[in-house]
Amino acid sequence: MSGHCCSSDVRFDGVSRAYKRALLAVIAINGAMFVTELAGSAAAGSQALQADSLDFLGDTMTYAISLAVIGKSIRVRSTAAIAKGISLSLMAAFVFGATIWRVFCLGFPSAPIMGSIGMLALAANLASVLILLRYRDGDANVRSVWLCSRNDAIGNVVVVAAAGGVFATQTGWPDVLVAGLMAGLFLWSSVSILRQAFEEWRTGGNTADVAVPEHGHSH
């Protein structure tokens, strides 16, 4: 059974020891990969790796916020999700801008380093996705964590593909194109999170916030 199976009309809000342990594990994975991928992006000169390293940093911080608001009112949880949605929009804007800047830079990234770091990041994000899979249909706060991890895994697949493109073409265009695609994915997820979060925030003040006992979820 999944952690959100207790009621058909109440979304799982993260109040379970199993989910908190899962979130702590994912926070540790993302924090370690931010440091690793940031160093790798500098060594490889890759815009796509740099974008992905910033995503790891953003995820580390937003997952910590998600952990902090577990058990709070729906207004507090939805406000946290709104903050995360806005941060994804800002990240998309930064990556778009950095991608445009990269177009006018000479040289191209190191494909071997880019591919190796991309594979390591993919393994880390797949581990996070598997840890969080059972919680993908929770409230806006819980669902935003799942979406971020899923998007990261998708992003890493295309980063590895971009490394192959850089090697094959001996140009930086595959790296630039992938960075742009990642920015678009950030923006799409931001819209999805904000839509659900605003709806939960709007209805939170008009309906009773149903608390689900911790023992009500399977561990």
MARBA-3410 file (N, C-alpha, C, O; in Angstrom, 1 decimal):
219
0.8,-1.2,0.0,0.0,0.0,0.0,0.9,1.2,0.0,2.0,1.2,0.6 ~ 0.4,2.3,-0.6,1.2,3.5,-0.7,0.9,4.4,0.5,-0.1,4.1,1.3 ~ 1.7,5.4,0.7,1.6,6.3,1.9,0.4,7.2,1.8,0.1,7.9,2.8 ~ -0.4,7.2,0.7,-1.5,8.1,0.5,-2.8,7.3,0.3,-3.7,7.9,-0.3 ~ -2.9,6.1,0.8,-4.0,5.3,0.4,-5.1,5.3,1.4,-6.1,4.6,1.3
-5.0,6.1,2.5,-6.0,6.0,3.6,-7.3,6.6,3.3,-8.3,6.2,3.9 ~ -7.4,7.5,2.4,-8.7,8.2,2.1,-8.7,8.6,0.7,-7.7,9.0,0.1 ~ -9.9,8.5,0.1,-10.0,8.8,-1.3,-10.2,10.3,-1.5,-10.0,10.8,-2.6 ~ -10.5,11.1,-0.4,-10.7,12.5,-0.6,-9.7,13.4,0.2,-9.9,14.6,0.3 ~ -8.8,12.8,0.9,-7.8,13.5,1.7,-6.4,13.2,1.1,-6.0,12.0,1.2
-5.7,14.1,0.6,-4.4,13.9,0.0,-3.3,13.6,1.1,-3.4,14.3,2.2 ~ -2.4,12.7,0.9,-1.4,12.5,1.8,-0.6,13.7,2.1,-0.1,14.4,1.1 ~ -0.4,14.1,3.4,0.3,15.4,3.7,1.7,15.2,4.2,2.3,16.2,4.7 ~ 2.2,14.0,4.2,3.6,13.8,4.6,3.8,13.4,6.0,4.9,13.2,6.5 ~ 2.7,13.3,6.8,2.8,13.0,8.2,2.9,11.5,8.4,2.0,10.8,8.7
4.2,11.0,8.2,4.5,9.6,8.5,6.0,9.6,8.7,6.8,10.3,8.0 ~ 6.4,8.7,9.6,7.9,8.6,9.9,8.6,8.1,8.6,9.7,8.5,8.4 ~ 8.0,7.2,7.9,8.6,6.6,6.7,8.9,7.7,5.6,9.9,7.8,5.0 ~ 7.9,8.6,5.5,8.1,9.7,4.5,9.2,10.7,5.0,10.0,11.1,4.1 ~ 9.2,11.0,6.2,10.3,11.9,6.8,11.7,11.3,6.6,12.6,12.0,6.2
11.8,10.0,6.8,13.1,9.3,6.6,13.4,9.3,5.1,14.6,9.6,4.8 ~ 12.5,9.1,4.2,12.7,9.2,2.8,13.2,10.6,2.4,14.1,10.7,1.6 ~ 12.5,11.6,2.9,12.9,13.0,2.6,14.3,13.3,3.1,15.0,14.0,2.4 ~ 14.7,12.9,4.3,16.0,13.1,4.8,17.1,12.4,3.9,18.1,13.0,3.6 ~ 16.8,11.2,3.4,17.7,10.5,2.5,17.9,11.3,1.2,19.0,11.4,0.7
16.8,11.8,0.6,16.8,12.5,-0.6,17.5,13.9,-0.4,18.3,14.3,-1.3 ~ 17.3,14.5,0.7,18.1,15.8,1.0,19.6,15.5,1.0,20.3,16.3,0.4 ~ 20.0,14.4,1.6,21.4,14.1,1.7,22.0,13.8,0.3,23.1,14.3,0.0 ~ 21.2,13.1,-0.5,21.7,12.8,-1.9,21.8,14.0,-2.7,22.8,14.2,-3.4 ~ 20.8,14.9,-2.6,20.9,16.2,-3.4,22.0,17.1,-3.0,22.6,17.7,-3.8
22.2,17.2,-1.7,23.3,18.1,-1.2,24.7,17.6,-1.6,25.5,18.4,-2.1 ~ 24.9,16.3,-1.6,26.2,15.7,-2.0,26.3,15.9,-3.5,27.4,16.2,-4.0 ~ 25.3,15.8,-4.3,25.4,15.9,-5.8,25.5,17.3,-6.2,26.1,17.6,-7.2 ~ 25.0,18.3,-5.4,25.2,19.7,-5.8,26.7,20.0,-5.8,27.3,20.6,-6.7 ~ 27.4,19.6,-4.7,28.9,19.9,-4.6,29.6,19.1,-5.7,30.5,19.7,-6.4
29.3,17.9,-6.0,29.9,17.1,-7.0,29.7,17.6,-8.4,30.7,17.8,-9.2 ~ 28.5,18.0,-8.7,28.2,18.4,-10.1,28.7,19.9,-10.3,29.0,20.2,-11.5 ~ 28.7,20.7,-9.3,29.2,22.0,-9.5,30.7,22.0,-9.8,31.1,22.7,-10.7 ~ 31.4,21.1,-9.1,32.8,21.0,-9.5,33.0,20.4,-10.9,33.9,20.8,-11.6 ~ 32.1,19.4,-11.2,32.2,18.8,-12.6,31.8,19.8,-13.7,32.4,19.8,-14.7
30.9,20.7,-13.4,30.5,21.7,-14.4,31.6,22.7,-14.7,31.9,23.1,-15.8 ~ 32.4,23.0,-13.6,33.5,23.9,-13.8,34.6,23.2,-14.6,35.3,23.8,-15.5 ~ 34.9,21.9,-14.3,35.9,21.2,-15.0,35.6,21.0,-16.4,36.5,21.0,-17.3 ~ 34.3,20.7,-16.7,33.9,20.4,-18.1,33.6,21.6,-18.9,33.6,21.6,-20.1 ~ 33.2,22.7,-18.2,32.8,23.9,-18.9,31.4,23.8,-19.5,31.2,24.3,-20.6
30.6,23.0,-18.8,29.2,22.7,-19.3,28.2,23.5,-18.7,28.0,23.6,-17.5 ~ 27.4,24.2,-19.6,26.2,25.0,-19.1,25.1,24.1,-18.6,24.5,24.4,-17.6 ~ 24.9,22.9,-19.2,23.9,22.0,-18.8,24.2,21.4,-17.4,23.3,21.3,-16.6 ~ 25.5,21.1,-17.2,25.9,20.6,-15.8,25.7,21.6,-14.8,25.3,21.4,-13.7 ~ 26.1,22.9,-15.1,25.9,24.0,-14.2,24.4,24.2,-13.8,24.1,24.3,-12.6
23.6,24.1,-14.8,22.1,24.2,-14.5,21.6,23.1,-13.6,20.9,23.3,-12.7 ~ 22.1,21.9,-13.9,21.7,20.8,-13.1,22.2,20.8,-11.7,21.6,20.4,-10.7 ~ 23.5,21.4,-11.5,24.0,21.5,-10.1,23.2,22.5,-9.3,23.0,22.3,-8.2 ~ 22.8,23.6,-10.0,21.9,24.6,-9.3,20.6,24.0,-8.9,20.0,24.3,-7.9 ~ 20.1,23.1,-9.8,18.9,22.4,-9.5,19.0,21.5,-8.3,18.1,21.5,-7.4
20.2,20.8,-8.1,20.4,20.0,-6.9,20.4,20.9,-5.7,19.9,20.5,-4.6 ~ 21.0,22.1,-5.8,21.0,23.0,-4.6,19.6,23.5,-4.3,19.2,23.5,-3.1 ~ 18.9,23.9,-5.3,17.5,24.3,-5.1,16.6,23.2,-4.5,15.8,23.5,-3.6 ~ 16.8,22.0,-4.9,16.1,20.9,-4.4,16.4,20.6,-2.9,15.6,20.3,-2.1 ~ 17.7,20.7,-2.6,18.1,20.5,-1.2,17.4,21.5,-0.3,16.9,21.1,0.8
17.4,22.7,-0.7,16.7,23.7,0.1,15.2,23.6,0.2,14.6,23.7,1.3 ~ 14.6,23.3,-0.9,13.2,23.2,-0.9,12.7,21.9,-0.3,11.6,21.9,0.3 ~ 13.5,20.8,-0.3,13.1,19.6,0.4,13.2,19.8,1.9,12.4,19.3,2.6 ~ 14.2,20.6,2.3,14.3,20.9,3.7,13.0,21.7,4.2,12.5,21.5,5.3 ~ 12.6,22.6,3.3,11.3,23.4,3.6,10.2,22.4,3.7,9.3,22.5,4.6
10.1,21.5,2.8,9.0,20.5,2.8,9.0,19.7,4.1,7.9,19.5,4.6 ~ 10.2,19.3,4.5,10.3,18.6,5.8,9.8,19.4,7.0,9.1,18.9,7.9 ~ 10.2,20.7,6.9,9.8,21.6,8.1,8.3,21.9,8.2,7.9,22.1,9.3 ~ 7.6,21.8,7.1,6.2,22.2,7.2,5.3,21.0,7.3,4.0,21.1,7.3 ~ 5.8,19.8,7.3,5.0,18.6,7.5,4.2,18.7,8.8,4.8,19.0,9.8
2.9,18.4,8.7,2.1,18.5,9.9,1.5,19.8,10.1,0.6,20.0,11.0 ~ 1.9,20.8,9.4,1.3,22.2,9.6,0.0,22.3,8.9,-0.4,21.3,8.2 ~ -0.6,23.4,9.0,-1.9,23.6,8.3,-1.8,23.6,6.8,-0.7,23.8,6.3 ~ -2.9,23.3,6.1,-2.9,23.3,4.7,-2.4,24.6,4.1,-1.8,24.7,3.0 ~ -2.8,25.7,4.8,-2.3,27.0,4.3,-0.8,27.2,4.4,-0.2,27.7,3.4
-0.2,26.7,5.4,1.2,26.7,5.6,1.9,25.9,4.5,2.9,26.3,3.9 ~ 1.4,24.6,4.3,2.0,23.7,3.4,1.8,24.2,1.9,2.8,24.1,1.2 ~ 0.7,24.8,1.6,0.5,25.3,0.3,1.3,26.5,0.0,1.8,26.7,-1.1 ~ 1.5,27.3,1.0,2.4,28.5,0.9,3.8,28.1,0.6,4.5,28.7,-0.2 ~ 4.3,27.0,1.3,5.6,26.5,1.0,5.7,26.0,-0.4,6.7,26.2,-1.1
4.7,25.3,-0.9,4.7,24.8,-2.3,4.7,26.0,-3.3,5.3,25.9,-4.3 ~ 4.0,27.1,-2.9,4.0,28.3,-3.8,5.4,28.8,-3.9,5.8,29.2,-5.0 ~ 6.1,28.9,-2.8,7.5,29.4,-2.7,8.4,28.5,-3.6,9.2,29.0,-4.3 ~ 8.1,27.2,-3.6,8.9,26.3,-4.4,8.6,26.5,-5.9,9.5,26.5,-6.7 ~ 7.3,26.7,-6.2,6.9,26.9,-7.6,7.6,28.2,-8.1,8.0,28.2,-9.3
7.6,29.2,-7.3,8.2,30.5,-7.7,9.7,30.3,-7.9,10.3,30.9,-8.9 ~ 10.4,29.6,-7.0,11.8,29.3,-7.2,12.1,28.6,-8.4,13.2,28.8,-9.1 ~ 11.2,27.7,-8.9,11.5,27.0,-10.1,11.4,27.9,-11.3,12.1,27.8,-12.3 ~ 10.4,28.9,-11.2,10.3,29.9,-12.3,11.6,30.7,-12.4,12.1,31.0,-13.5 ~ 12.1,31.1,-11.2,13.3,31.9,-11.2,14.5,31.1,-11.8,15.3,31.7,-12.5
14.5,29.9,-11.4,15.6,29.0,-11.9,15.5,28.9,-13.4,16.5,28.9,-14.1 ~ 14.3,28.7,-13.9,14.1,28.7,-15.4,14.6,29.9,-16.1,15.3,29.9,-17.1 ~ 14.3,31.1,-15.5,14.7,32.3,-16.1,16.3,32.4,-16.1,16.8,32.9,-17.0 ~ 16.9,32.0,-15.0,18.3,32.0,-14.9,19.0,31.2,-15.9,19.9,31.6,-16.6 ~ 18.5,29.9,-16.1,19.0,29.0,-17.0,18.8,29.5,-18.5,19.7,29.4,-19.3
17.7,30.1,-18.8,17.4,30.6,-20.1,18.5,31.7,-20.4,19.1,31.8,-21.4 ~ 18.7,32.6,-19.4,19.6,33.7,-19.6,21.1,33.2,-19.7,21.8,33.7,-20.6 ~ 21.4,32.2,-18.9,22.8,31.7,-19.0,23.0,30.9,-20.3,24.1,30.9,-20.8 ~ 21.9,30.3,-20.8,22.0,29.6,-22.1,22.3,30.6,-23.2,23.1,30.3,-24.1 ~ 21.6,31.7,-23.2,21.8,32.7,-24.2,23.2,33.3,-24.2,23.8,33.5,-25.2
23.7,33.5,-22.9,25.1,34.0,-22.8,26.1,32.9,-23.3,27.1,33.3,-23.9 ~ 25.8,31.7,-23.1,26.7,30.6,-23.5,26.8,30.5,-25.0,27.9,30.2,-25.6 ~ 25.8,30.9,-25.8,25.8,30.9,-27.2,26.9,31.8,-27.8,27.5,31.5,-28.8 ~ 27.2,32.9,-27.0,28.2,33.8,-27.5,29.6,33.6,-27.0,30.5,34.3,-27.2 ~ 29.8,32.5,-26.3,31.1,32.1,-25.7,31.8,31.2,-26.7,31.2,30.3,-27.4
33.1,31.3,-26.7,33.9,30.4,-27.6,34.1,29.1,-26.9,34.0,29.0,-25.6 ~ 34.4,28.1,-27.7,34.8,26.8,-27.1,33.6,25.9,-26.8,32.4,26.4,-27.0 ~ 33.8,24.7,-26.4,32.7,23.8,-26.1,33.1,22.9,-24.9,34.3,22.7,-24.7 ~ 32.2,22.3,-24.2,32.5,21.6,-23.0,33.2,20.3,-23.3,33.2,19.8,-24.4 ~ 33.8,19.7,-22.2,34.5,18.4,-22.3,33.4,17.3,-22.2,32.8,17.1,-21.2
33.2,16.6,-23.3,32.2,15.6,-23.4,32.5,14.4,-22.4,31.5,14.0,-21.8 ~ 33.7,13.9,-22.2,33.9,12.8,-21.3,33.6,13.2,-19.9,32.9,12.4,-19.2 ~ 34.0,14.4,-19.4,33.7,14.8,-18.0,32.2,15.0,-17.9,31.6,14.6,-16.9 ~ 31.6,15.7,-18.9,30.2,16.0,-18.9,29.3,14.7,-18.8,28.4,14.6,-18.0 ~ 29.7,13.7,-19.6,29.0,12.4,-19.6,29.1,11.7,-18.3,28.2,11.1,-17.8
30.4,11.7,-17.8,30.6,10.9,-16.5,29.8,11.5,-15.3,29.2,10.8,-14.6 ~ 29.9,12.8,-15.2,29.2,13.5,-14.1,27.6,13.4,-14.3,26.9,13.2,-13.4 ~ 27.2,13.4,-15.6,25.8,13.3,-15.9,25.3,11.9,-15.5,24.2,11.8,-15.0 ~ 26.1,10.9,-15.7,25.7,9.5,-15.4,25.6,9.3,-13.8,24.7,8.7,-13.3 ~ 26.6,10.0,-13.1,26.5,9.9,-11.7,25.3,10.6,-11.1,24.6,10.1,-10.2
25.0,11.8,-11.7,23.8,12.5,-11.3,22.5,11.8,-11.6,21.6,11.8,-10.8 ~ 22.5,11.1,-12.7,21.3,10.3,-13.1,21.1,9.2,-12.1,20.0,8.9,-11.7 ~ 22.2,8.5,-11.7,22.1,7.4,-10.7,21.5,8.0,-9.4,20.7,7.3,-8.7 ~ 22.0,9.1,-9.0,21.5,9.7,-7.7,20.1,10.1,-7.8,19.3,9.9,-6.8 ~ 19.6,10.7,-8.9,18.3,11.1,-9.0,17.3,9.9,-9.2,16.2,9.9,-8.7
17.8,8.8,-9.9,16.9,7.6,-10.0,16.7,7.0,-8.6,15.6,6.5,-8.3 ~ 17.8,7.0,-7.7,17.6,6.6,-6.4,16.6,7.4,-5.6,15.7,6.9,-4.9 ~ 16.6,8.7,-5.8,15.6,9.6,-5.2,14.2,9.3,-5.7,13.3,9.3,-4.9 ~ 14.1,9.1,-7.0,12.8,8.8,-7.6,12.2,7.5,-7.0,11.0,7.5,-6.6 ~ 13.0,6.5,-6.9,12.5,5.2,-6.3,12.1,5.4,-4.8,11.1,4.8,-4.4
12.9,6.2,-4.1,12.6,6.4,-2.7,11.2,7.1,-2.5,10.5,6.8,-1.6 ~ 10.9,8.1,-3.4,9.7,8.9,-3.3,8.6,8.4,-4.1,7.5,9.0,-4.1 ~ 8.7,7.3,-4.9,7.7,6.9,-5.8,6.3,6.7,-5.2,5.3,7.1,-5.8 ~ 6.3,6.1,-4.0,5.0,5.8,-3.4,4.3,7.1,-2.9,3.1,7.0,-2.5 ~ 5.0,8.2,-2.9,4.4,9.5,-2.4,4.1,10.5,-3.5,3.9,11.7,-3.2
4.0,10.0,-4.7,3.9,11.0,-5.8,2.5,11.7,-5.9,2.4,12.7,-6.6 ~ 1.5,11.2,-5.3,0.2,11.7,-5.4,-0.3,12.4,-4.2,-1.5,12.4,-3.9 ~ 0.6,13.0,-3.4,0.2,13.7,-2.2,-0.3,15.1,-2.4,-0.7,15.5,-3.5 ~ -0.3,15.9,-1.3,-0.8,17.3,-1.5,0.3,18.1,-2.2,1.3,17.5,-2.7 ~ 0.1,19.4,-2.4,1.0,20.2,-3.3,2.4,20.2,-2.7,3.4,20.1,-3.5
2.6,20.2,-1.4,3.9,20.2,-0.8,4.6,18.8,-1.1,5.8,18.8,-1.5 ~ 3.9,17.7,-0.9,4.5,16.4,-1.1,4.7,16.2,-2.6,5.8,15.7,-3.0 ~ 3.7,16.5,-3.4,3.8,16.3,-4.9,5.0,17.1,-5.5,5.6,16.7,-6.4 ~ 5.2,18.3,-5.0,6.3,19.1,-5.5,7.7,18.5,-5.4,8.5,18.6,-6.2 ~ 7.8,17.7,-4.3,9.1,17.0,-4.0,9.2,15.9,-5.1,10.3,15.7,-5.7
8.2,15.2,-5.3,8.2,14.1,-6.3,8.5,14.7,-7.7,9.3,14.1,-8.5 ~ 7.8,15.8,-8.1,8.0,16.4,-9.4,9.5,16.8,-9.6,10.0,16.6,-10.7 ~ 10.0,17.4,-8.6,11.4,17.9,-8.7,12.4,16.7,-8.9,13.3,16.8,-9.8 ~ 12.2,15.6,-8.2,13.1,14.5,-8.4,12.9,13.8,-9.7,13.8,13.4,-10.4 ~ 11.6,13.7,-10.2,11.4,13.1,-11.5,12.0,14.0,-12.6,12.6,13.4,-13.5
11.8,15.3,-12.5,12.4,16.2,-13.5,13.9,16.1,-13.5,14.5,16.2,-14.6 ~ 14.5,16.0,-12.4,16.0,15.9,-12.3,16.4,14.6,-13.1,17.4,14.7,-13.8 ~ 15.7,13.5,-12.9,16.1,12.3,-13.6,16.0,12.4,-15.1,16.9,12.0,-15.8 ~ 14.9,13.1,-15.5,14.7,13.3,-16.9,15.8,14.2,-17.5,16.4,14.0,-18.5 ~ 16.1,15.3,-16.7,17.2,16.2,-17.1,18.5,15.6,-17.2,19.3,15.9,-18.1
18.8,14.6,-16.3,20.1,13.9,-16.4,20.2,13.0,-17.6,21.3,12.9,-18.2 ~ 19.1,12.4,-18.0,19.2,11.6,-19.3,19.5,12.5,-20.5,20.4,12.1,-21.3 ~ 18.9,13.7,-20.5,19.3,14.6,-21.7,20.7,15.2,-21.6,21.3,15.5,-22.6 ~ 21.2,15.4,-20.3,22.5,15.8,-20.2,23.5,14.8,-20.7,24.5,15.2,-21.4 ~ 23.3,13.6,-20.4,24.1,12.5,-20.9,24.1,12.5,-22.5,25.1,12.3,-23.1
22.8,12.6,-23.0,22.6,12.6,-24.4,23.4,13.8,-25.0,24.0,13.7,-26.1 ~ 23.4,15.0,-24.3,24.1,16.2,-24.8,25.6,15.9,-24.9,26.2,16.4,-25.8 ~ 26.1,15.2,-23.9,27.5,14.9,-23.9,27.9,14.1,-25.1,28.9,14.4,-25.8 ~ 27.0,13.2,-25.5,27.3,12.4,-26.7,27.2,13.4,-28.0,27.9,13.2,-28.9 ~ 26.2,14.3,-27.9,26.1,15.2,-29.0,27.3,16.2,-29.2,27.8,16.5,-30.3
27.8,16.6,-28.0,29.0,17.4,-28.0,30.2,16.7,-28.6,31.0,17.2,-29.4 ~ 30.4,15.4,-28.2,31.4,14.6,-28.7,31.3,14.4,-30.2,32.3,14.4,-31.0 ~ 30.1,14.1,-30.7,29.9,13.8,-32.1,30.0,15.0,-33.0,30.6,14.9,-34.1 ~ 29.6,16.2,-32.5,29.6,17.4,-33.4,30.8,18.3,-33.1,31.1,19.2,-33.9 ~ 31.5,18.1,-32.0,32.6,18.9,-31.6,32.2,20.4,-31.5,33.0,21.3,-31.9
31.0,20.6,-31.1,30.5,22.0,-30.8,29.7,22.0,-29.5,29.5,21.0,-28.9 ~ 29.4,23.2,-29.0,28.7,23.4,-27.8,27.2,23.5,-27.9,26.5,23.6,-26.9 ~ 26.7,23.3,-29.1,25.3,23.5,-29.3,24.4,22.5,-28.6,23.4,22.8,-28.0 ~ 24.8,21.2,-28.6,24.0,20.2,-27.8,23.8,20.6,-26.4,22.8,20.5,-25.8 ~ 24.9,21.1,-25.8,24.9,21.5,-24.4,24.0,22.7,-24.2,23.2,22.7,-23.2
24.0,23.6,-25.1,23.2,24.8,-25.0,21.7,24.4,-25.1,20.8,24.9,-24.4 ~ 21.4,23.6,-26.1,20.0,23.1,-26.4,19.4,22.4,-25.2,18.3,22.6,-24.8 ~ 20.2,21.5,-24.5,19.8,20.8,-23.4,19.5,21.7,-22.2,18.5,21.5,-21.5 ~ 20.4,22.7,-22.0,20.2,23.7,-20.9,18.9,24.4,-21.1,18.1,24.6,-20.2 ~ 18.6,24.7,-22.4,17.3,25.4,-22.7,16.1,24.5,-22.4,15.1,24.9,-21.9
16.2,23.2,-22.8,15.1,22.2,-22.5,14.9,22.1,-21.0,13.8,22.0,-20.6 ~ 16.0,22.0,-20.2,15.8,21.9,-18.8,15.1,23.1,-18.2,14.3,23.0,-17.3 ~ 15.4,24.3,-18.7,14.8,25.5,-18.3,13.3,25.4,-18.5,12.4,25.8,-17.7 ~ 12.9,24.9,-19.7,11.5,24.7,-20.0,10.8,23.7,-19.1,9.6,23.9,-18.8 ~ 11.5,22.7,-18.7,11.0,21.7,-17.8,10.7,22.3,-16.4,9.7,22.0,-15.8
11.7,23.1,-16.0,11.5,23.8,-14.7,10.3,24.7,-14.7,9.5,24.7,-13.8 ~ 10.1,25.4,-15.8,8.9,26.3,-15.9,7.6,25.5,-16.0,6.7,25.9,-15.3 ~ 7.6,24.4,-16.7,6.3,23.6,-16.8,6.0,23.1,-15.4,4.8,23.1,-15.0 ~ 7.0,22.6,-14.6,6.7,22.1,-13.3,6.3,23.2,-12.4,5.4,22.9,-11.5 ~ 6.9,24.4,-12.5,6.5,25.5,-11.7,5.0,25.8,-11.8,4.3,26.0,-10.9
4.5,25.8,-13.1,3.1,26.1,-13.3,2.2,25.0,-12.7,1.2,25.3,-12.1 ~ 2.6,23.7,-12.8,1.9,22.6,-12.3,1.8,22.7,-10.8,0.7,22.5,-10.2 ~ 2.9,23.0,-10.1,2.9,23.1,-8.7,2.1,24.3,-8.2,1.3,24.2,-7.2 ~ 2.3,25.4,-8.8,1.6,26.7,-8.4,0.1,26.5,-8.6,-0.7,27.0,-7.7 ~ -0.4,25.9,-9.7,-1.8,25.7,-9.9,-2.4,24.9,-8.7,-3.4,25.3,-8.2
-1.8,23.8,-8.3,-2.3,23.0,-7.2,-2.2,23.7,-5.9,-3.1,23.6,-5.1 ~ -1.1,24.3,-5.7,-0.8,25.0,-4.4,-1.8,26.2,-4.2,-2.3,26.3,-3.1 ~ -2.1,27.0,-5.2,-3.0,28.1,-5.1,-4.4,27.6,-4.8,-5.2,28.2,-4.0 ~ -4.8,26.5,-5.4,-6.1,25.9,-5.2,-6.2,25.4,-3.7,-7.2,25.6,-3.1 ~ -5.2,24.7,-3.2,-5.2,24.3,-1.9,-5.2,25.4,-0.9,-5.8,25.4,0.2
-4.4,26.5,-1.2,-4.4,27.6,-0.3,-5.8,28.3,-0.3,-6.2,28.7,0.8 ~ -6.4,28.4,-1.5,-7.7,29.1,-1.5,-8.8,28.3,-0.7,-9.6,28.9,0.0 ~ -8.8,27.0,-0.9,-9.8,26.2,-0.2,-9.4,25.9,1.3,-10.3,25.5,2.1 ~ -8.2,26.1,1.6,-7.7,25.8,3.0,-8.4,26.6,4.1,-8.6,26.2,5.2 ~ -8.7,27.8,3.7,-9.4,28.7,4.7,-10.9,28.5,4.8,-11.5,29.0,5.7
-11.4,27.7,3.9,-12.9,27.5,3.9,-13.3,26.1,4.3,-14.5,25.8,4.5 ~ -12.3,25.2,4.3,-12.7,23.8,4.7,-11.8,23.4,5.9,-10.7,23.9,6.1 ~ -12.3,22.4,6.6,-11.5,21.9,7.8,-10.3,21.2,7.3,-10.4,20.4,6.4 ~ -9.2,21.5,8.0,-8.0,20.8,7.6,-7.9,19.5,8.3,-7.7,19.4,9.5 ~ -8.2,18.4,7.6,-8.3,17.1,8.2,-6.9,16.5,8.5,-6.1,16.4,7.6
-6.7,16.2,9.8,-5.4,15.7,10.2,-5.4,14.1,10.1,-6.4,13.5,10.6 ~ -4.5,13.6,9.4,-4.4,12.1,9.3,-3.4,11.6,10.3,-2.2,11.9,10.2 ~ -3.8,10.7,11.2,-2.9,10.2,12.2,-1.7,9.5,11.5,-1.9,8.9,10.5 ~ -0.6,9.6,12.2,0.6,9.0,11.7,0.5,7.5,11.5,1.1,7.0,10.5 ~ -0.2,6.8,12.4,-0.4,5.4,12.2,-1.3,5.0,11.1,-1.5,3.8,10.8
-2.0,6.1,10.5,-2.9,5.8,9.4,-2.2,5.4,8.1,-2.9,5.0,7.2 ~ -0.9,5.6,8.0,-0.2,5.3,6.8,0.7,4.1,7.0,1.2,3.8,8.1 ~ 0.8,3.3,5.9,1.7,2.2,6.0,3.1,2.6,6.0,3.4,3.6,5.3 ~ 4.0,2.0,6.7,5.4,2.4,6.8,6.3,1.4,6.0,7.5,1.5,6.0
END
